[in-house]
Amino acid sequence: MKSSPRHRPPGDDAARRRNLLPLYAAGFVTAFGAHSVAANLGGYATGHHASLVEVGALLAVYDGAEVVLKPAFGVLSDRIGARPVLVGGLVGFAAASAAFVAVGEPDMLGVARLLQGAAAAAFSPAAGTLVAGAGGRQRGGRSFGGYGAAKGLGYLAGPLGGGLLVAAGGYRLLFTVLAGLAVAVAALVLRLVPPLSPAPRARETLAGLVRRLSSPAFLRPVLVLAAATAALSAGVGFLPVSGARAHLGPIATGAIVSVLAACAALAQPWAGRALDAGRLPVTAAAWGLLAAAGGLGLTALVPGPLALAVSAVLLGTGVGVATPLGFAALARIAPPGRMGQTMGAAEVGRELGDAGGPLLVGVLSPVGLAAGFAGLALVVAAAAGAARGSGKYPLRV
């Protein structure tokens, strides 16, 4: 299937990079915004005598809004164009952050998180749609690898940057910076990303939509993304717990998580470029999941700082290899005019993995944290086998 002229990547590499830069920045904003606040909710709980249930609700409300709204905004991107949805989401994110600054009431933090999550639900699938359009079929892996690396930098910088901002000026300073970042990226999008008219769409019945979204060609890359995100989220959340039990201090445990995030951020552009150049086999997404499962399993079986460090490398590298391949597969099988719908539906799978990975480890942890890691390792390894299927992978088009 040939790509639509509207979505054909520019011939000039410099122009393509200029078009992608604001999209990468949008990915950074959503990752930095989510993690800079989430990682510092402990201070909120201590300062306002909040219960763990309240903290859990504050963590969940952002992701909950994304799960519910991403498919709808993906469809809207197909109907009116991805750029206006992206800009609208960034402006909404800035408005939600600025409203919290203006009100100045800590009790409004939950409302601000909900509105930020709703705005991120708009610009995440829109950004993915534009990344797919800018990269095209021949450069989809490279484009999604760069986008994933930008989000990885947001995950890496969010906890530390958010902590420094909260320490310097409280939550109002943090939300002021988030508002400014979102406005700046929206301006970059308007200046550098060319408007793309919605591609013509063939009429699709509800039964046809259900068949498409339940087909192996769609479900396999979504399973890759969900399993990779589950492994990453559980690693970020529970490797510090393992480090503390191995008598490591907060600096050492923070360094282990940073190694994980850095490996994921560095592996994604490499994997994307290797895919586009034909140096990386299409089945490497499954091998990436197996590496991540190996990292989880190593943490479960071998105690000690060295094993934790090796686990972080395996986890980060495996997730970094699998993620751009999953997104590139989705971009290649999306019907004309339904890229936003495809990306929005796939993002639901990622969000479920983001929540499900730590939840599974937590549910099994009463038996022992090692049991939690082992259980998730088995799930991720099974996902690798299912994603590979009979050997026919959706990237092979």
N, C-alpha and C positions, 0 to 999 in steps of 0.2 A: 504494500500500500504506500503510495507516495504521500509525502507531507503536503499540507495545504500551503500555497504561496504565502498566505498571511503568517504562517508559522515557520517559514523557512529562515534559518539563521542568516545573519548578515554575512557577506563575503569577507568583510574586513575584520580581522581578529581584534584590532584595537577597538573598533566600534562595538563588537560583541562584548568585550570586557567592560566597556563603559556601561552597556545596557545591564550587565549582570551585577555590577558593583552595588547599586541600590537594593537589588533583590537579596544579595548576601547580607547587606546591612539590615534589611527587614528580618531575616532569620536570626541575626544577632540580637535584635531588639526583643523578639519574643522569648528567646532563651535567657537573655540577661534579665529581662523584666520578671519572668517567672521565678528564676532561681535566686535573684538578689533579694526578693521579698521572702520567699519560702525559707531560705537558709537562715534568716534572721528573725523568724517568728518565735524562737526561744526567748529572745529578749522581750518580745511583746508579752509572752506568757508570764515571765517573771515580773515585769513591771506593772502588769495589770491584773495579776492573780488569776489569769485565765486557766481553765481546766484543759487537760489534754484533749478532751472531746472538742472543745472550742478551737484549739490549735489544729486538730485534724480537719475540722470543717473549713477553716481558713485555707488549709492546704488543698482540700478537695474541690472547693468552689470554682477555682480557676480552671482546673482540668474538666470539671463537670460541664461548665459552659462550653468548652471547646468540643467535647464529645457530642453534645446536643446540636450545636450550631454549625459545625464545620461542613457537614453535607449540604445544608441549606445555602451557605455562602459559596460553596463550590458550584452549585447549580446556578446561582446568581452570577458568578464569574463568566459562565458560559453564555448567559443571556445578554448581559450588558457590557461584557468585557472585563478582563481581570484587573486592568490598571485602576479603574475607578473603585473597584472593591478593595484593592490593596491600599489605595490612598485613604479611602473612607475608614478602613480598619485602623490604620496608623493614626489618623486624626481622632478616631474614637478612643484609642488607647491613650493618646495625649490628653484628651478631655477628661477621661476617667481619673488619670493621675493628677491633673490640675485641680479637679474637683476635690479630691482628698486634701490637697495642699490648702485650698481655699477654706474648706470647712474646719480642718485642723483637729477633728475629733477622732481619737484612736478607735472609738467604737464603730466608726465608718469604714474601718479597714476591710471588713468582709464585703461591704458593698463595692468598694473600690476594686477588690480582687475579682469580684463577679463581673464587673463592667470591663475590666482589663481582659479577662478570659474571653468574654463575648467579642471584644474587638480583635483579639488574637485569632479567634475562630474565623474572622473575616479575612485577615491578611495572610494567614498561613497557607490555605489552599490556593489563594490568588497568587501568592509569590511562587508556589510550586508550579502553577500553570504557566506563569511567565518564564520561569527557569526552563521548563520543558520547551517552550516556544523559542527562546533565545538559543538554546543548545541544539535543537533539532535532533534528528535520529542519529546523526554521525558524531555528535558531541554531547549527547545526553548524559553519559557517565561523568564526563569532566565537569559539566555544569552542576549536576547534582552533588558531585563530590565537593566542589567549592562551596555550595550552599550548605551542605552538611558540616563542613569545616567551620564555616562562620557561626553556625548554631553551636558547634562544639566549643568555640571560643567564648560564646555567651554563657554556656554552662560552666566553663572553667572560671571566667571572670566574675560571674554573678555573685557567688557566696562571698568572695573576698571584697569585691568592689562594693557590694551592698553593705557589708559589715563596716567598711571604712566610712561610707556615707552616713550610716545610722549613728556610728560613733561620733562623727563630726557634727551632725546637725539633726539627728533623729529621723523618723520616717518622713517628715515633711521635706527634708533635703533629698532623700532617696527618690521620692515621688516627683519632686521638681526635676531632677536629672532625667528620670524616665520620660516625663512629658517632653523635655527638651530634645532627647534622643529621637522620640517618635516624630516630632515636628520636623527635625532636621532630615530624617530619612524620607518622610513624605515629600519634602521639597526636592530631594535628590531624585525620587521617582518621577515627579512631574517634569524635572529638567532633563533627565537622562534616559528614561525608559520610553520608547516610542509607543503611542497608542496603537493597539491592535483591535481591529473590528472583530466581533464574534464570528467564528468560522461557521459556515453553513452546517446545519445539523439535519440528519435524516430523522424522520419521525420514529419514535420508539414507544412501543406499548409498555404497560406496566409489567406484563409477563416477560417481554424482552429484556427489560431492565433487570428483573429478578434473575433471569438466566445469565445475563452478562456478569452481574455482581456475585453470582454463585458459581461461576465457571472456574476451573483450575487456573486458567491464564490470569485471572484476577486474584484469586485467593492465595496462590502460591507466593507472589511477591508481598502481598499484605501479611501473610504469615511470617515471611522473612523479617519485615519491618517490625511487626509486633513482638516477635521473639527477641530480636536485637535490642529493641527498646526496653523490654522486660529485664534482660540481662544487664543493660547499662544502668537502669534505674535501681535495681537491687544492689549492684556493685557500689554505686555512689552512696546508697543508704546504709549498707551493712558492712562493707569493708572496714569503715572506721570502728564499728563495733568489734569486729574480729581483731583489729589492731589494738584496741584498748584492752581486750582480753589477753593479748600477747604482751601486755605491759608497755605498749608504745605510747608516747605522749601525743598531744593534739597536733604538734607540728609534723611529727612523723606520719600520723594517720592522714593529715591533710595532704602531705606530699604524695602518699599512695593514691589518693583520689585524684590528685592533679596529674599523676602519671597516667592513670586510666583515661582521663578526659583528653590529655594531650595526645596519647596514642590514637584515640578515636578521631580527633581533629586532623592529625597528620595522615592517617591511613586513608581517609575518604577521598581527598584529591588524587592521591596515588592510584587508588583502585579505580576511580572514574577514568583517569587518563589511560590506564592500562586496558580497561575494557574497550574504550574507543579505538585504541591502537591494535586491538586483537591479541594483546599479550596476556590477558587474563581470561581464563575460560569462563563461560557463562555459569557453570556450576560452582564458581567460587563463592557465591552467596551462601550456599550450604556449607562450604568449608569454613567460611567466616563464622557461621553459627556454631560449628563444631569447635572452633578455637575458643569462642566465648564460653561454651559449655565446659571445655577443658579448664578454663580459668576458674569457673565456679566450682568444678569438681576438685581442683587442686586446693582451693581454699577450704573445702569441706574435709579433705583427707589429710592434709599436711599442715600442721600448725607452724607458726613462726614468721618473723618479718620477711625473710627471703621468699618464702612461698607466697606471701601476700603481694610482694612486689612483682613476682612473675605472674601471678594471677591478674594483677592490674594490667600488665602488658598484654596478656592473652585476651582478656576481656575487651580492652580498648581497641586492639588491632582487629579482633574478630568482628566487633560491631562496626568498626570503620570500613571494613571490606564489604560487609553484607548490606549496609544501608544504601549507598549510592546505586548498587546493582538492583536492589528492590525498586527504588524510585525510577531508575531508567527502564526497567521492565514495564512498570505501569505506564510510563509515557509512551512506550512503543505499542502497547495494546489498546490505548484509549481511542475510541472512535472519533472521527472528526467532529469538532464542536462540543465534545463532552470531556475535555481534559479536566476542567474544574470539578465536574461531578465525580470523575474517577479519583482525583486527588483528595477531594473532600471525604469520600467514602473510605478511602484507604487510611486517611488520618485518624478515623475512628478506631481502626485496628491498632494503630500505633498508640493511641491514648489508652486503650484497654490494656495493651502490654505494659505501658508506663505504670499503670495502677496495679495490674495483676502480678507483675514480678515481685515487687516488695511485699504485696499482700500474701503471696504464696510462701515466701520465706518467713514472714511473720507468723502465719498460721502454723507452720511446722516447727517454729523455733522453741515452743515449749518442750519438744522432744530433745532439742539441742540446735544451736545455730548451724552446726555442721549438717544436720538433717535438712534444714531449710535450704542451704546452698546446694546440697546433693539433689533434693527434689527439683529445684529449678534447673539444675544442670541436665537432669533427665528430660525435662519438658523441652528445653532448648535443643537438645540433641534430637529428640523426636521431631521437633519442628524442622530441623535441618533435613531429616530423611523425607518428611512429607513434602517440603518445598522442592526437593530435587525430583521427587516423583519417579517417573519411569525413565528419567534422563532427558526428557523433552522439557525445556525451560522456556518461559515466555519471552525471554530476550532473543530467542532464536527465531527471527522473523525474516 
